[in-house]
Amino acid sequence: MEKLVQFLNDIYPLSDGLKNKLHEIIKVGDFDKKEIILKAGQVCKNIYFIESGFVRSFYKKDSEEVTTWFMKENDVIISVKSFFCKALVMNSFKQ
């Protein structure tokens, strides 16, 4: 988690209060090699920071996997469309 806090602090200095809040709310997890983080059609509920390893994005075309991108250590990954469209839909229900 310290890598993420440092990553954010390098973008813009974080206050001690914000650093403490991040430590409270951030969840650290590990994924197995070839584990699927988000399947097609699922709503993205998380923003991920890669502390170590690689992530591959792909889709299936017929029976083949087509790679669209790779991400590495210190990269942030998110399905932007899924994450923000979900947020827009949820906010419209709250009104």
N, CA and C atoms as a LAMMPS dump frame, in Angstrom:
ITEM: TIMESTEP
0
ITEM: NUMBER OF ATOMS
285
ITEM: BOX BOUNDS ff ff ff
-5.0000000000000000e+02 5.0000000000000000e+02
-5.0000000000000000e+02 5.0000000000000000e+02
-5.0000000000000000e+02 5.0000000000000000e+02
ITEM: ATOMS id mol type element x y z
1 1 1 N 0.807 -1.187 0
2 1 2 C 0 0 0
3 1 3 C 0.857 1.262 0
4 2 1 N 2.047 1.152 0.554
5 2 2 C 2.928 2.317 0.596
6 2 3 C 3.307 2.789 -0.803
7 3 1 N 3.431 1.852 -1.75
8 3 2 C 3.752 2.243 -3.126
9 3 3 C 2.65 3.12 -3.709
10 4 1 N 1.399 2.782 -3.42
11 4 2 C 0.279 3.579 -3.923
12 4 3 C 0.275 4.964 -3.293
13 5 1 N 0.446 5.031 -2.001
14 5 2 C 0.467 6.327 -1.32
15 5 3 C 1.616 7.18 -1.867
16 6 1 N 2.77 6.577 -2.075
17 6 2 C 3.901 7.318 -2.64
18 6 3 C 3.609 7.763 -4.072
19 7 1 N 2.981 6.878 -4.862
20 7 2 C 2.588 7.196 -6.235
21 7 3 C 1.688 8.435 -6.246
22 8 1 N 0.677 8.445 -5.391
23 8 2 C -0.239 9.587 -5.315
24 8 3 C 0.463 10.831 -4.788
25 9 1 N 1.313 10.658 -3.795
26 9 2 C 2.045 11.777 -3.219
27 9 3 C 2.998 12.411 -4.23
28 10 1 N 3.516 11.609 -5.15
29 10 2 C 4.395 12.146 -6.197
30 10 3 C 3.62 13.009 -7.189
31 11 1 N 2.334 12.717 -7.366
32 11 2 C 1.498 13.522 -8.263
33 11 3 C 1.177 14.858 -7.613
34 12 1 N 0.781 14.788 -6.337
35 12 2 C 0.475 16.002 -5.574
36 12 3 C 0.642 15.664 -4.099
37 13 1 N 1.358 16.479 -3.36
38 13 2 C 1.606 16.154 -1.946
39 13 3 C 0.308 15.936 -1.165
40 14 1 N 0.248 14.803 -0.463
41 14 2 C -0.929 14.441 0.316
42 14 3 C -0.761 14.903 1.758
43 15 1 N -1.852 15.372 2.334
44 15 2 C -1.81 15.745 3.749
45 15 3 C -1.732 14.469 4.588
46 16 1 N -1.287 14.61 5.824
47 16 2 C -1.223 13.455 6.717
48 16 3 C -2.615 12.873 6.94
49 17 1 N -3.619 13.74 7.019
50 17 2 C -4.995 13.271 7.202
51 17 3 C -5.467 12.421 6.044
52 18 1 N -5.141 12.846 4.828
53 18 2 C -5.53 12.072 3.659
54 18 3 C -4.772 10.751 3.604
55 19 1 N -3.501 10.77 3.935
56 19 2 C -2.732 9.527 3.973
57 19 3 C -3.348 8.548 4.968
58 20 1 N -3.729 9.048 6.137
59 20 2 C -4.358 8.188 7.142
60 20 3 C -5.682 7.629 6.636
61 21 1 N -6.479 8.459 5.959
62 21 2 C -7.766 7.999 5.416
63 21 3 C -7.543 6.935 4.349
64 22 1 N -6.557 7.124 3.5
65 22 2 C -6.25 6.122 2.477
66 22 3 C -5.885 4.79 3.124
67 23 1 N -5.12 4.828 4.177
68 23 2 C -4.757 3.599 4.886
69 23 3 C -5.989 2.904 5.462
70 24 1 N -6.999 3.672 5.824
71 24 2 C -8.234 3.1 6.363
72 24 3 C -9.086 2.434 5.288
73 25 1 N -9.145 3.032 4.101
74 25 2 C -10.114 2.567 3.098
75 25 3 C -9.549 1.668 2.003
76 26 1 N -8.245 1.69 1.801
77 26 2 C -7.655 0.887 0.73
78 26 3 C -7.578 -0.572 1.149
79 27 1 N -7.982 -1.426 0.246
80 27 2 C -7.898 -2.866 0.474
81 27 3 C -6.762 -3.421 -0.378
82 28 1 N -5.92 -4.216 0.231
83 28 2 C -4.803 -4.83 -0.475
84 28 3 C -5.196 -6.267 -0.797
85 29 1 N -4.957 -6.669 -2.026
86 29 2 C -5.294 -8.032 -2.425
87 29 3 C -4.268 -8.596 -3.373
88 30 1 N -4.281 -9.896 -3.463
89 30 2 C -3.397 -10.602 -4.389
90 30 3 C -4.262 -11.393 -5.368
91 31 1 N -3.771 -11.525 -6.566
92 31 2 C -4.47 -12.306 -7.58
93 31 3 C -3.533 -13.391 -8.09
94 32 1 N -4.098 -14.537 -8.355
95 32 2 C -3.316 -15.626 -8.925
96 32 3 C -3.047 -15.36 -10.394
97 33 1 N -1.972 -15.962 -10.889
98 33 2 C -1.657 -15.867 -12.308
99 33 3 C -2.851 -16.4 -13.09
100 34 1 N -3.243 -15.682 -14.125
101 34 2 C -4.363 -16.01 -15.006
102 34 3 C -5.734 -15.848 -14.36
103 35 1 N -5.786 -15.309 -13.137
104 35 2 C -7.081 -15.036 -12.515
105 35 3 C -7.742 -13.867 -13.239
106 36 1 N -9.021 -13.99 -13.509
107 36 2 C -9.756 -12.932 -14.195
108 36 3 C -10.305 -11.966 -13.15
109 37 1 N -9.94 -10.704 -13.292
110 37 2 C -10.347 -9.67 -12.347
111 37 3 C -11.744 -9.148 -12.685
112 38 1 N -12.015 -8.951 -13.964
113 38 2 C -13.306 -8.429 -14.409
114 38 3 C -13.701 -9.146 -15.692
115 39 1 N -14.836 -9.805 -15.662
116 39 2 C -15.328 -10.532 -16.834
117 39 3 C -16.172 -9.614 -17.704
118 40 1 N -16.258 -9.945 -18.973
119 40 2 C -17.076 -9.171 -19.907
120 40 3 C -18.503 -9.089 -19.381
121 41 1 N -19.048 -7.882 -19.398
122 41 2 C -20.419 -7.675 -18.944
123 41 3 C -20.555 -7.341 -17.47
124 42 1 N -19.5 -7.545 -16.682
125 42 2 C -19.553 -7.2 -15.266
126 42 3 C -19.339 -5.701 -15.079
127 43 1 N -19.878 -5.168 -13.982
128 43 2 C -19.671 -3.763 -13.642
129 43 3 C -18.389 -3.646 -12.83
130 44 1 N -17.533 -2.739 -13.236
131 44 2 C -16.28 -2.491 -12.522
132 44 3 C -16.582 -1.687 -11.266
133 45 1 N -16.204 -2.238 -10.111
134 45 2 C -16.463 -1.582 -8.834
135 45 3 C -15.184 -1.111 -8.151
136 46 1 N -14.047 -1.369 -8.777
137 46 2 C -12.766 -1.065 -8.141
138 46 3 C -11.816 -0.356 -9.101
139 47 1 N -10.881 0.351 -8.494
140 47 2 C -9.731 0.894 -9.2
141 47 3 C -8.54 0.147 -8.633
142 48 1 N -7.704 -0.4 -9.496
143 48 2 C -6.588 -1.236 -9.058
144 48 3 C -5.262 -0.525 -9.283
145 49 1 N -4.347 -0.749 -8.356
146 49 2 C -2.97 -0.273 -8.467
147 49 3 C -2.083 -1.506 -8.422
148 50 1 N -1.219 -1.648 -9.404
149 50 2 C -0.375 -2.838 -9.489
150 50 3 C 0.93 -2.585 -8.74
151 51 1 N 1.087 -3.244 -7.602
152 51 2 C 2.334 -3.123 -6.834
153 51 3 C 3.427 -3.98 -7.441
154 52 1 N 3.06 -5.161 -7.921
155 52 2 C 4.041 -6.017 -8.584
156 52 3 C 3.311 -6.936 -9.564
157 53 1 N 3.995 -7.248 -10.639
158 53 2 C 3.423 -8.138 -11.641
159 53 3 C 2.913 -7.394 -12.861
160 54 1 N 2.13 -8.114 -13.657
161 54 2 C 1.558 -7.588 -14.89
162 54 3 C 0.085 -7.96 -14.964
163 55 1 N -0.675 -7.148 -15.694
164 55 2 C -2.079 -7.438 -15.971
165 55 3 C -2.257 -7.373 -17.479
166 56 1 N -3.022 -8.328 -17.984
167 56 2 C -3.305 -8.366 -19.423
168 56 3 C -4.803 -8.221 -19.625
169 57 1 N -5.182 -7.363 -20.545
170 57 2 C -6.576 -7.218 -20.929
171 57 3 C -6.775 -7.935 -22.259
172 58 1 N -7.881 -8.663 -22.345
173 58 2 C -8.15 -9.375 -23.588
174 58 3 C -9.653 -9.56 -23.767
175 59 1 N -10.032 -9.901 -24.985
176 59 2 C -11.405 -10.306 -25.264
177 59 3 C -11.342 -11.548 -26.136
178 60 1 N -12.453 -12.243 -26.199
179 60 2 C -12.497 -13.459 -27.006
180 60 3 C -13.147 -13.162 -28.343
181 61 1 N -12.504 -13.637 -29.398
182 61 2 C -13.051 -13.545 -30.753
183 61 3 C -13.054 -14.967 -31.279
184 62 1 N -14.24 -15.493 -31.47
185 62 2 C -14.411 -16.911 -31.771
186 62 3 C -13.827 -17.687 -30.588
187 63 1 N -12.846 -18.511 -30.801
188 63 2 C -12.262 -19.259 -29.678
189 63 3 C -10.872 -18.731 -29.305
190 64 1 N -10.48 -17.608 -29.894
191 64 2 C -9.156 -17.033 -29.656
192 64 3 C -9.22 -15.873 -28.666
193 65 1 N -8.169 -15.717 -27.86
194 65 2 C -8.029 -14.553 -26.99
195 65 3 C -7.24 -13.478 -27.733
196 66 1 N -7.803 -12.281 -27.78
197 66 2 C -7.141 -11.151 -28.44
198 66 3 C -6.716 -10.164 -27.353
199 67 1 N -5.407 -9.984 -27.189
200 67 2 C -4.863 -9.085 -26.169
201 67 3 C -5.022 -7.644 -26.627
202 68 1 N -5.526 -6.791 -25.71
203 68 2 C -5.704 -5.38 -26.041
204 68 3 C -4.658 -4.484 -25.384
205 69 1 N -4.19 -4.86 -24.189
206 69 2 C -3.129 -4.089 -23.541
207 69 3 C -2.537 -4.865 -22.371
208 70 1 N -1.35 -4.404 -21.954
209 70 2 C -0.679 -4.902 -20.756
210 70 3 C -0.449 -3.72 -19.82
211 71 1 N -0.495 -3.974 -18.52
212 71 2 C -0.143 -2.958 -17.532
213 71 3 C 0.882 -3.584 -16.594
214 72 1 N 1.725 -2.742 -16.007
215 72 2 C 2.841 -3.228 -15.202
216 72 3 C 2.841 -2.578 -13.825
217 73 1 N 3.878 -2.899 -13.057
218 73 2 C 4.021 -2.317 -11.724
219 73 3 C 3.889 -0.799 -11.77
220 74 1 N 3.221 -0.266 -10.751
221 74 2 C 2.987 1.168 -10.579
222 74 3 C 2.004 1.756 -11.588
223 75 1 N 1.241 0.903 -12.262
224 75 2 C 0.177 1.38 -13.147
225 75 3 C -1.159 1.257 -12.425
226 76 1 N -2.082 2.113 -12.802
227 76 2 C -3.448 2.082 -12.283
228 76 3 C -4.328 1.518 -13.378
229 77 1 N -5.213 0.58 -13.012
230 77 2 C -6.11 0.013 -14.012
231 77 3 C -7.554 0.133 -13.548
232 78 1 N -8.424 0.36 -14.528
233 78 2 C -9.853 0.506 -14.281
234 78 3 C -10.567 0.33 -15.616
235 79 1 N -11.756 -0.202 -15.568
236 79 2 C -12.609 -0.191 -16.747
237 79 3 C -13.408 1.099 -16.658
238 80 1 N -12.919 2.14 -17.287
239 80 2 C -13.469 3.482 -17.12
240 80 3 C -14.95 3.54 -17.479
241 81 1 N -15.309 3.023 -18.63
242 81 2 C -16.706 3.079 -19.075
243 81 3 C -17.61 2.372 -18.073
244 82 1 N -17.245 1.179 -17.679
245 82 2 C -18.061 0.417 -16.741
246 82 3 C -18.139 1.107 -15.386
247 83 1 N -17.015 1.571 -14.878
248 83 2 C -16.957 2.196 -13.556
249 83 3 C -17.807 3.46 -13.499
250 84 1 N -17.642 4.349 -14.469
251 84 2 C -18.343 5.619 -14.424
252 84 3 C -19.777 5.527 -14.904
253 85 1 N -20.071 4.651 -15.842
254 85 2 C -21.468 4.476 -16.261
255 85 3 C -22.281 3.903 -15.118
256 86 1 N -21.718 2.985 -14.346
257 86 2 C -22.383 2.443 -13.168
258 86 3 C -22.676 3.568 -12.193
259 87 1 N -21.71 4.434 -11.989
260 87 2 C -21.886 5.538 -11.05
261 87 3 C -23 6.481 -11.535
262 88 1 N -23.056 6.741 -12.825
263 88 2 C -24.098 7.608 -13.365
264 88 3 C -25.473 6.983 -13.186
265 89 1 N -25.587 5.69 -13.432
266 89 2 C -26.864 5.007 -13.286
267 89 3 C -27.29 5.011 -11.824
268 90 1 N -26.368 4.719 -10.913
269 90 2 C -26.7 4.687 -9.492
270 90 3 C -27.123 6.07 -8.998
271 91 1 N -26.446 7.114 -9.455
272 91 2 C -26.804 8.469 -9.038
273 91 3 C -28.185 8.872 -9.566
274 92 1 N -28.56 8.416 -10.74
275 92 2 C -29.862 8.771 -11.28
276 92 3 C -30.982 8.134 -10.46
277 93 1 N -30.735 6.978 -9.857
278 93 2 C -31.726 6.33 -9.016
279 93 3 C -31.875 7.04 -7.668
280 94 1 N -30.836 7.709 -7.21
281 94 2 C -30.868 8.388 -5.915
282 94 3 C -31.681 9.676 -5.952
283 95 1 N -31.874 10.237 -7.127
284 95 2 C -32.545 11.544 -7.235
285 95 3 C -34.035 11.425 -7.055
